[in-house]
Structures are given as C-alpha cells and as structure tokens.
Amino acid sequence: MITMQNIIREGHPTLTTKSKPVILPLSKEDIKLGKDLLEYVINSQDDEKVKKYRLRPSVGLAAPQVNKLKRMFAMHVQDLDGELYSFIIINPEIIGSTKEECFIPGGEGCLSVDRPTEGLTPRKYGIRFKGYTLDPETEHTQPIEMDLVGYPAIVFQHEFDHLDGIMFTTKLYKELPNAFPLFEVDEDSESNETETQE
C-alpha cells in the first residue's frame, strides 16, 4: 500500500526526468504498481483512511511520484456534474486539444510539493487521448481513446506532465488573460482544489 512516505518530493531528480514507455503485456510488477497508484487515490478520498494513514487527499498519482520512471498514472475524479472518471492509464498520448484554455482558481496542488505555491497553471479545456487502461479487477489491459473536458482534463494533463518530468510549479503565472476559470471560487469558503489536484 502506498502512503505519503512512498511519495518523493520536489527536488528529487526522478520528478524532472522523462519516463519510459511501459512494456506490454504488463509484468506482475507493473500491474501491482498500477493498482497501488489507484488504491492510493481512492483511499485518499476516504476520510477515515486519510486520518488512519495520514494521507493527503488527491485525485491523481503518477508512477514517477513513487520513484518509478514508467509512463503510467491513476486518476479517480468526478467532473462538475458528478460523473466519475476512474482509470489506470498506461502509455498515454494526447492526440488533440481545444484552443480554449482554463485554470483552477487558487492554483493546483501536488502530493510531491509540500510548500505553498502562488500562481495559475494554464490547461487545455478539452483533450483527446489514447493509450491503454488496466482494469484493477480483471488485471486485463485494453486500448482506450476518449475525450475529456473540464476538471478531468486538467487532472489528466497534470498527471501526464509528470510522465514528461514537468512539475506544475514550472507553469505558474500571476494572470492568464486568455484562459478562463473552470469554476467560481466561493469567497466564504476557504476550501479550493489545491489539495485535491495532484
């Protein structure tokens, strides 16, 4: 089981190194890695497990964040309409995107970044990707090609950047005049997406 002790932090060389494609069919080791990544994300959204294991909440986790230079990540996130996108993604490629750009008000966050950050990260509002998914129940891998928009698209791009050794901290801007906020921030609430955008 992955805990915060397994997650490497900003400054570790793996986080700025490009990952290598995963060999298919998946090895038992890679199957376990994929399942462990998804398990962490799901556990981190369970209040009891967060307290028990001292987990930071997240919506995604990439293999490089646990010091594995493999093109694999997991995401478990709902869009703003409540639809769940839960994947273990293998060897993803972004093959298309919208011209529209958006950002998360208050900025993104990352399990590998412990310090507060200031600034906004531009992301494409919609993307099309292809790659492979690993079913954690059957352990079967199958091709996938699909479109994502809004919050799931942002999460995907954040995790995809990890595979290329890119940290969101290298994409921080005070203003993004050509992009729009994905949602409005409730001024009465201190909560935002910075702790859940990994």
Buried (B, 14 or more C-beta within 10 A) or exposed (E): EBEBEEBBBBEBEBBBEEBEEBEEEBEEEBBEBBBBBBBBBBBBBEEEBBEEBEBBBBBBBBBBBBEBEBBBBBBBBBBEEEEEBBBBBBBBEBEEBBEEBBBBBBBBBBBBBEEEBEBBBBBBBBBBBBBBBBEBEEEEBEEBEEEBBBBBBBBBBBBBBBBEBBBBBEBBEEEBEEBEEBEEEEEEEEEBBBBBBB
